[in-house]
Amino acid sequence: MYVDYSNYGYFGHLCEVPQDVLNNLQEYYQHLQYVMADQNHSKYKQWYVQDTQIKKKNLEISWSYWKDNNMLDITKNFFSTYVENIVKFRFSYLMKDGVVEYHSKHSLPRIHIPLNDADSKFLIKDNDGNEHVYDLTYGHAHFVNVTYPHKVVATKDVDRMNSFFCFTNFVDKNIEQRFLK
């Protein structure tokens, strides 16, 4: 079952992330520093924790094969209480003067979990071209509707470390209601 994500707002606070989950994410991020990034640009890197077994890699829902050797089970178990079908789980690094420019090729919304206090801003353009600015705060998980054009800007003199994943649905209607327009 696919959801019309245009009914969702642009951004919202999902939850505070418990310290054991933050520790789990940060430990895995440190592990990835010894692994070649899947995307490696001069100011931005990205590591995929899930892969796809089909040739159409642009289908986000197909990115469901975990490559973490169960090292992220604490994180998966926690977020499965909020969302269904965690797919295309990734970690990213953005240099302090870097920007991820506007893009909108995504078909599923995301949960973003900052891994440090880089005080980054998420900018989202609505269908009328109006720009909406949101804070990605450390220690919290944020719903981001990346089916709209979006970009990320760091506002502190700190490199940004982040984890994020796509999902298909919220586990219950009470959670979903918080993010509808």
N, C-alpha and C positions, 0 to 999 in steps of 0.2 A: 504494500500500500504506500503510495507516494502522496505527499502533502503539498498543498499550494503554499509555498513559503512566502508569497507576496502578502499573505494575511498576517505575517509576523512583523513586529517592529524591527528597528535597525540594530538595537543594542540593548542589553540589560544585564543586571547583576544576577548570576545564577546562585552563587553561594560563597561562603567563606571556605577556604580549602584547609583541612586539618593539617597539622604540622607533619604527621607521618606520611601523608600524600605528597606534600611539598618536598620532604626529604627524599622520597622515592623518585620523584621527577628530577630533582637536582642531582641525585646519584647517577641516574641514567644519563642525564645530560653530560656529566663528567666522563662517563664511559664513552660517550660518542666523540669526545675530543680526540680520541685515538683512532677514529674511523673516518675514512674519506667521506666528505659531505656529498649527498645526492645532487644538490644544487650548490655550486660554489662560485659566487660572484665576488667582486673585489670588496664589497661592503656588506654582503648578505650571504648567509649559508643556511642550508636546510638539510635535515636528516630525516628520512622516512623510517618509521618503526613498523609500518605495514606495507605490504606490496600487493600487486594484483597478479592474478594467474591468467588474465585474458589480455588480448592484444590491444583492445580499446582502452588505453590508460586514462583517457579523459572521463571515463565513467567512475566518479568518486565512490559510488556504492560498491564497486568491485575491489576496492583496496581494503580487503579484510583479512589477508594472510599476515599473521603476526610474526615478526622477526626478533622479538625481544627475549626469547628463551624464558618467558614468564617473569622476567625481572620487573615488569610493571603491573603485576597482579594487584598490588595494593591500590594503585591508581585506577585500574580497570574496575575493580570491585566497588570503589567509592563512586565513580561516575555512573556506573550502571544503575545506581539508585535514582538517577535523574534522567538519563537518556537511554534510548534503545539503539543498537547497532552502531557502536563506535567504529568508525572507518577512517582511513587515511590519517592516522595519528602521526604527528611530526613534531620535530623540535627545530627551532630556528635561532639564529644569531644575527643581529643587526648592529653594525658599528655605530658609535654615538653620533656621528654626523651623517648617517645613512637614512635613506627613505625608501620604503617600498611604495612605488608609484601606483596610481589608480589602475585597477584591473577588476574584471568581473566575469571570469570564465567558470565560476563555480555553480554547482547545481544544488548543493546541500549547505545548510547553515553550520556554524562551528561553535565550539567552546574553546576559548582562549584562557590559558593559565600562565600569567607572567612568572618567570623564575627568578627575577630580581627586581629591584626598585628603580627601573629605568624611567618611570613616569612617562610612558609612551602614550600617544594619542591615536585613536582609531578614527579616521574620517570616512564617512559614508555619504554618497550622493543619492538622493531620492530620485524618483522618476521625473521630477521637474528640474533637476540639476541643482537643487539646494544642498548645501553641504552641512552635515551634522557631525559634531565633534564629541568624542567620548573618551574618558580616561580608562586605561587598563591598569588597574591597581594590583600591586603585589599582594599575595596572600588570598586572592579571590579568583573565582572562575567567572567568566563573562560570556554570555550568549552574544554572538555576532552574526548578523544576517549578511553573509558575504555573497548572497545571490545578487546584491546591489553592488555597483562600483564602490571600491574601498581602497584605502591606503593607510600606511602606518608611518608615524613620525615620532622620533624620540625627542624629548624636551629637556632631558638632563644630560650632563656631560659624562654619560655612562653607557657602555655597550649594552644592548638589550638582549636578554635571553628569554625565550618563550617556548611554550609547548601548546599544541592545539590539535583538535581533531574535529572531523565531521560526524554527523549523526543524522538519523532519519526521523526520529520522533522523540517526544518526551515520554517518560514512563507513565505519567498520569495527567489527566485534564487540569488539575489544580496547578501543576507546574507550567503546563502549556499556556494557561490563561494569563499568566504573568507577562508573556511575551507577545501576545496578539495585539494588533493595532487597535 
